[in-house]
Amino acid sequence: MRKIEVAFSTLLFDLFDKKNKIIIVTDILRASSAICTAFQNGVKEIIPVATVDEAKEYKNQGHLIACERDGLVLDFADFGNSPFNFTPEKVKDKSIVYSTTNGTQAVQKAFPQAHKVVIASFVNFHFIHNWLSKQDKDILILCAGWKGKFCLEDSVHAGAIADFLLQTNHFTTDCDSTKAAVDLWKTAKTNLLTYVNKAAQKSRLAANNLDDVIPYCVKLGKAEVLPVFDGKKIVDKNKFQRNNHS
């Protein structure tokens, strides 16, 4: 039996054994939703960077930049962190450098020791579940959280992934945070939007009139994308597999 664990934040992630596991990074509001949307709309690759200075350096080299801090687009960036920014007209066949308050740091933190780092969201909900159910590795779900703290929306999404996999009977867990995440999901799933609107991030986004993206970010989508981080860039491995079989 394969095992599932959940780290509720990047600070707690340091306490887990990561070696040879598939690590799933989730940042529902909004980085992982934006990344999955970008690949659905044809982006070539996304280069996640942790700091604003790194993003500025790439900008000076002529790269397209998506960068935000505390929800706001930075003045040198081409656009920010909303999935609505990542339209086909802006991103198709492009390479984008991406830096966010929480999500891109979580992606980079996940890489060392992992078998594979995958970005998941409700946007690719059905595809990611089916893909994970076929993997023969233990899974650790990393919630990006908010500046190292627990956040509701990522934890609910972690519970959704864990609940699905546990029901396949190929996975098990002895991890209390996984069980708690599943309980959150079972409470939230009957009216997911209402539940996620209780999250602190809703208030942060609303303060800047950015909360219109929440219904999109919590809709159980069918985007057939598998964003995988190789230590330098994120690419859609499902697109690569489709192209090789065409």
C-alpha positions in Angstrom: 0.0 0.0 0.0 1.2 3.5 -0.8 1.0 6.2 1.8 -0.4 9.7 1.8 0.7 12.6 4.0 -0.2 16.3 4.1 2.0 19.2 5.2 -0.2 22.1 6.1 2.4 24.7 5.4 6.0 25.2 4.1 7.3 25.4 7.6 5.8 22.1 8.6 7.1 20.6 5.4 10.6 20.5 6.8 9.4 17.9 9.4 8.5 15.3 6.7 10.6 12.7 4.9 10.5 13.7 1.3 12.8 11.1 -0.2 11.6 9.4 -3.4 8.0 10.7 -2.9 5.7 12.4 -5.4 5.2 15.9 -3.9 2.0 17.7 -4.8 2.1 21.4 -4.4 -1.2 23.2 -4.0 -1.9 27.0 -3.8 -5.5 27.3 -4.7 -5.8 31.1 -4.3 -4.0 31.6 -6.7 -0.7 30.3 -7.9 -1.4 26.6 -8.6 -4.7 27.6 -10.2 -2.9 30.1 -12.4 -0.2 27.6 -13.4 -2.7 24.9 -14.4 -4.7 27.5 -16.4 -1.5 28.7 -18.1 -0.7 25.2 -19.4 -4.3 24.7 -20.4 -4.0 27.8 -22.5 -0.8 26.7 -24.1 2.1 28.2 -22.2 5.5 26.7 -23.1 7.1 26.7 -19.7 7.0 28.6 -16.4 10.1 29.4 -14.5 9.3 29.9 -10.8 11.6 32.2 -8.8 11.5 32.9 -5.1 12.5 36.5 -4.9 11.5 39.8 -6.4 15.1 40.5 -7.2 15.4 37.3 -9.3 12.2 38.3 -11.2 13.7 41.8 -11.9 16.9 40.2 -13.2 14.9 38.0 -15.6 12.9 41.1 -16.6 16.2 42.9 -17.5 17.1 40.0 -19.7 13.8 40.5 -21.7 11.7 37.7 -20.1 7.9 37.9 -19.7 7.2 38.3 -15.9 4.2 37.4 -13.7 4.9 38.7 -10.2 2.9 39.7 -7.2 3.3 40.2 -3.5 0.5 40.2 -1.0 -1.9 39.9 -4.0 -0.8 43.0 -5.8 1.0 43.1 -9.2 4.5 44.6 -8.9 5.2 47.6 -11.0 7.8 46.0 -13.2 5.7 42.9 -14.0 3.8 42.2 -17.2 0.9 40.8 -15.2 0.1 39.3 -11.8 -1.2 36.1 -10.2 -4.8 35.8 -11.3 -5.6 32.8 -13.6 -7.6 35.4 -15.6 -4.2 36.9 -16.6 -3.0 33.7 -18.2 -5.1 33.9 -21.4 -4.1 32.1 -24.6 -3.4 35.5 -26.2 -0.8 36.3 -23.5 0.8 33.0 -22.8 0.5 30.5 -25.7 4.0 29.2 -26.6 5.6 31.7 -24.2 8.1 31.2 -21.5 7.0 33.0 -18.3 9.0 33.8 -15.2 6.7 33.6 -12.2 7.1 34.8 -8.6 4.4 34.9 -5.9 4.0 35.4 -2.2 3.7 31.7 -1.4 3.2 29.3 -4.3 6.5 29.6 -6.2 8.5 29.3 -3.0 6.6 26.2 -2.1 7.3 24.7 -5.6 11.1 25.3 -5.1 11.1 24.0 -1.6 9.5 20.8 -2.7 12.1 19.9 -5.2 15.1 18.5 -3.3 14.8 14.8 -2.6 11.5 14.4 -4.3 10.8 11.7 -6.9 8.6 14.2 -8.7 7.1 17.7 -8.0 3.6 18.2 -9.4 1.4 21.3 -9.2 -2.3 20.6 -8.6 -5.4 22.7 -8.3 -9.2 22.3 -8.7 -8.6 23.4 -12.3 -7.0 20.0 -13.2 -9.0 18.1 -10.5 -10.2 15.1 -12.4 -7.0 14.6 -14.4 -4.6 14.8 -11.4 -6.7 12.4 -9.4 -6.7 9.8 -12.2 -2.9 10.3 -12.8 -2.1 10.0 -9.1 -4.2 6.8 -8.7 -1.8 5.1 -11.2 1.4 6.0 -9.5 3.5 3.6 -7.5 4.9 6.1 -5.1 4.1 7.5 -1.7 2.5 11.0 -1.9 3.2 14.1 0.2 0.8 17.0 -0.4 2.4 20.4 0.3 0.0 23.2 1.1 1.6 26.5 0.2 -0.2 28.2 3.0 0.2 31.9 3.8 3.7 33.0 4.7 4.3 29.7 6.5 0.9 29.6 8.2 -2.0 27.2 7.7 -4.6 28.3 5.2 -8.1 26.8 4.7 -8.4 26.6 0.9 -5.1 24.7 0.3 -5.9 22.3 3.2 -9.4 21.6 1.7 -7.9 20.8 -1.6 -5.3 18.5 0.0 -8.2 16.7 1.6 -10.0 16.3 -1.7 -6.9 14.6 -3.2 -6.4 12.4 -0.2 -10.0 11.4 0.0 -10.1 10.3 -3.6 -6.9 8.3 -3.3 -7.9 6.6 -0.1 -11.1 5.5 -1.8 -9.1 3.6 -4.5 -7.9 1.2 -1.8 -4.4 1.5 -3.1 -3.4 4.1 -0.6 -3.4 4.4 3.2 -2.5 7.0 5.8 -1.4 7.1 9.4 -0.9 10.9 9.1 -3.2 13.0 11.4 -3.0 16.1 9.1 -4.2 13.9 6.2 -7.2 12.7 8.2 -7.9 16.3 9.2 -7.7 17.5 5.6 -10.1 14.8 4.5 -12.6 15.9 7.2 -12.3 19.5 6.0 -13.0 18.4 2.5 -16.0 16.3 3.5 -17.4 19.3 5.3 -16.7 21.7 2.5 -17.5 19.8 -0.6 -21.3 20.2 -0.5 -20.9 23.9 -1.0 -17.2 24.5 -1.8 -17.5 28.1 -2.7 -19.3 29.1 0.5 -16.7 27.2 2.5 -13.7 28.7 0.8 -15.2 32.2 1.2 -14.5 31.8 4.9 -10.8 31.7 4.2 -8.6 34.7 5.2 -7.4 34.9 1.6 -10.9 35.8 0.5 -10.6 39.0 2.6 -7.1 39.8 1.3 -8.3 39.4 -2.2 -11.5 41.3 -1.6 -9.6 44.3 -0.2 -8.1 44.7 -3.6 -11.2 43.8 -5.7 -9.5 40.5 -6.7 -11.9 38.0 -5.2 -13.9 37.6 -8.4 -11.5 34.7 -9.2 -12.5 32.5 -6.3 -15.5 30.8 -8.1 -13.1 29.8 -10.9 -10.4 28.5 -8.6 -12.8 26.2 -6.7 -14.7 24.8 -9.7 -13.8 21.1 -10.2 -12.2 21.4 -13.6 -11.2 18.9 -16.3 -8.0 20.5 -17.6 -5.7 17.7 -18.8 -2.5 19.2 -17.6 0.3 17.8 -15.5 2.6 20.6 -14.5 5.9 19.1 -13.3 8.9 21.1 -11.8 12.3 19.8 -12.8 14.3 22.1 -10.5 14.5 24.9 -13.1 11.2 25.1 -14.9 7.6 23.8 -14.9 6.4 22.0 -18.0 3.2 20.1 -18.8 4.3 16.5 -18.9 0.9 15.4 -20.2 1.4 17.7 -23.3 4.9 16.1 -23.8 3.4 12.6 -23.6 0.5 13.5 -26.0 3.0 14.9 -28.5 5.2 11.8 -28.3 2.2 9.6 -29.0 0.7 11.6 -31.9 
